[in-house]
Amino acid sequence: IEPELQQASGRSLFCDCLQKDYHFEYTECDSSGSRWRVAVPNSAVDCSGLPDPVRGKECTFSCASGEYLEMKNQVCSKCAEGTYSLGSGIKFDEWDELPAGFSNVATFMDTVVVPSDSRPDGCNNSSWIPRGNYIESNRDDCTVSLIYAVHLKKSGYVFFEYQYVDNNIFFEFFIQNDQCQEMDATTDKWVKLTDNGEWGSHSVMLKSGTNILYWRTTGILMGSKAVKPVLVKNITIEGVAYTSECFPCKPGTFSSKPGSFNCQVCPRNTYSEKGAKECIQCKEDSQFSEEGASVCVERPPCTTKDYFQIHTPCDEEGKTQIMYKWIEPKICREDVMEATRLPPSGEKKDCPPCNPGFYNNGSSSCHPCPPGTFSDGTKECQPCPAGTEPALGFEYKWWNVLPNNMKTSCFNVGNSKCDGMNGWEVAGDHIQSGAGGSDNDYLILSLHIPGFKPPTSMTGATGSELGRITFVFETLCSADCVLYFMVDINRKSTNVVESWGGTKEKQAYTHIIFKNATFTFTWAFQRTNQGQDNRRFINDVVKIYSIIATNAVDGVASSCRACALGSEQLGSSCVPCPPGYYIEKKTNQCKECLADTYLSIHQVYGKEACIPCGPGSKSTQDHSVCYSDCFFYHEKENQSLHYDFSNLSSVGSLMNGPSFTSKGTKYFHFFNISLCGHEGKKMALCTNNISDFTVKEMVAGSDDYTSLAGAFVCQSTIIPSESKGFRAALSSQSIILADTFLGVTVETTLQNINIKEDMFPVSPNQLPDVHFFYKSSTTTTSCINGRSTAVKMRCNPSKLGAGVISVPSKCPAGTCDGCAFYFLWESAEACPLCTEHDFHEIEGACKRGLQETLYVWNEPKWCIKGITLPEKKLSTCETVDFWLKVGAGVGAFTAVLLVALTCYFWKKNQKLEYKYSKLVMTTNSKECELPAADSCAIMEGEDNEEDVVYSNKQSLLGKLKSLATKVKDKDHFESVQLKSSRVPNI
């Protein structure tokens, strides 16, 4: 129907476009660098008759700061009052809601299967949250990206301010180009940590074309402490070709002149709305506002929370006045019925004494004692006696005025200002946190010490400890207050050493100094981390009663200590003892410590200053530290066991896991162990890295004191690359588990360090396990005695080389309580050295007069190295043929002898039988007659019947018998046979 109606009416149904119905845009630049200006209808507007395209400004054209490009005439014009412009850039400084163009993407990028009880519960509620002046990251295990896409006609940069204080969150900023390829800017990708409560800045160059900006955070929750989020504000992007409009000033700011490139903040007790040309004054009597306020609020009635008490400096009479002052800025009203009035000031009290090392010279203030003198704070400074020197340091226990080397300030995360306020107030016997501007302010107290150095005589004590700082404090809190103790070294970066949350009873904390450098110690107190601008928890305070720093450079002395005197002249000035020497009490001369003892850093006076090393350890040449030389000896059942752990002296590593957080994030515990050797040098290094993680980088040396922690045992948490979509594994939360070597023993206890035997399975061999003991000198709130580590060395011939390190199955993280750590190191190198008791000999057969003896190891073999098996031995021997002949000869002789004896006794037996039978026959023939006597001669004609029995031939036995009795029978007559002359019948 439309064409017919148009033809009938002669005109279009669409109305001609008015100027308000469309806007101008530039087309993309062509290859010649030119572009066109075209009119584009606004959304939901249907009209016709748009202006024709015209040639636009060149692609490199841009307006100056405070100007915008008026597209109708294509000329630069100044921004009106109440607005501002960066010219060729855009700025995002208002975060009441997510600005146009920004988007949130929350993902859980784990690609591995996790246990069912550890699966993530979703990341739908994770996002960057606008907080007015800044935007806040997530606090959970999800990965959340804040994304913004910008098209640049020329190269530029992106700049933003941020606060990143918690390494439990990984914070990365990176850029992708229009081909979705990440730019090569690895050094700019990882954002550095900032000091607690301070803003840092980060900028990255941008190339022309489309750039997609990513602010990505990933939380790693492995403990009970809440994660502190990342804060970002004031995002500025430079390099856009033009801006066709000016930005209105955000509430709380204004611009009173045309052509402004920024907006000014409204002063206190004024306010402004969006796009304001000037600020509006609040009602003076009933309203107030902070700097940069968008509204005025009613003043509440004054209460006791709105004033505080201070002590004036001491006057010439030694008196101090108690003064009461309103907390500034004063926001309460005194002119209402229920308001509290300010108590009267001026009450005088006696001044506390000066701090030790200071004196009062009659004036109203305390002064430090001159060099070489000392004072306890109540008396005048006196010179140290002969043979002594001042023990320099600082001891603050009276707080009438703030010491000169201490400062106090106030800082707020948002734009609400508390600058100029005193974060802490002195209160006589303690110093306590002040009121601040709001409950989420950081109240900061800092102590600056230019260095730590032992006194002259203690320079020989070359131990790792140079000094220590100890403070006594308590916190009284009704909300989620936190006290942070932070340390800055050489003004590079401030690191949180320890923190305490909630109410804490009066207690002491000690931090040990290992490096002679410039230190700044900071105490920061925050009543609550919830974003608010009121003071509901003003009574939540922290009190510090005393701060003591020993061996501080430029310190004062509260006492003197004995020093060593020169040997040339008794009573001469103090001289430094050589390393490893103590001061002999009687003569005040330097004397070297005994072998295997180390010199205490706290005491060099007397022989007791040399502390014996633990079992199985020895001291360095300068007696500075004890260590194991990797050799250990043990007597067992009259057998000496010698161990050599030299091949295990290089750093051993263990990565156990994986473990999973409550949302399923996979992580590993990585341990480095420096077992022995290296003359006590701590070779195990752990670091919090934001680049590629390799064991090689961890072990390599570095001079970066802030990023590396040398120790005997240290631990890091490793996030694998596939766990969160990182390109490489990341290391975080590095801690020192052991920095002091205690000793080596086969016992399960040493200096209150116990090994629970049920932690590991029983060893299959009969050899004792060797235990290396270590401890950490740093204490924490959960480990008041510091951490301890026990490494059990077990002989296992099947584990060659470096062997295998494991942790107890009951405690996958190596510890069950977070304080005592256990490791089992199985290796063939942990077996004792071989001795002559570990092998036996086997003798071979005698061949050709030679016999071979072999030596073999006892099975199973539980030793390594040591002595070697002796070579096989050959020895002479008699062969079996010779002994066979000898045996045959002896056997033949024995047989002949037995036959002869048998024959002899057989014949003798026959003769006796013959005589007996003859006697019986004679008796039976003639009864009653006596038997005739035997004839002793043979009658003629009779046969000699006994010739058969007796032979003239002498037997072998007879010959032997005759030879034996020859001497005895030489005096007897020889028996001969005589022929009888009698007739045969006689």
Secondary structure by P-SEA (a helix, b strand, c coil): caaaaaaaaccccccccccccbbbbbcccccccbbbbbbbbcccccccccccccccccccccccccccccccccbbbbbcccbbbccccccccccccccccbbbbbbbcccccccccccccccccccccccccbbbbbcccbbbbbbbbbbbcccccccbbbbbccccbbbbbbcccccccccccccccbbbbbcccbbbbbbbbbcccbbbbbbbbbbbccccbbbbbbbbcbbbbcccccccccccccccbbbccccccbbbbbcccccccccccbbbbcccccccccccccbbbbbcccccccccccccccccccbbbbbbbcccccccccccccccccccccccccccccccccccccccccccccccbbbcccccccccccccccbbbbbbccccccccccccccccccccccccccccccccccccccccccccccbbbbbbbccccccccccccccccccbbbbbbbbbbccbbbbbbbbbccccccccccccccccccbbbbbbbccccbbbbbbbbbcccccccccccccccccccbbbbcccccbbbcbbbbbbccccccccccccccccccccccccbbbbccccbbbbccccccccccccccccccccccccccccccbbbbbcccbbbbbbccccccbbbbbccccccccbbbbbbbbbbbcccccccccbbbbbccccccccccccccccccccccccbbbbbbbccccccccbbbbcccccccccccccccccccccccccccccccccccbbbbbbbbbbccccccccccbbbbbbbbbbcccccccccccccccccccccccbbbbbbbcccccccccccccbbbbbcccccbbbbbbbcccccccccccccccbbbbbbbcaaaaaaaaaaaaaaaaaaaaaaaaaaaaaaaaaaaaaaaaaaaaaaccccccccccccccccccccccccccccccaaaaaaaaaaccccccccbbbbbbbcccccc
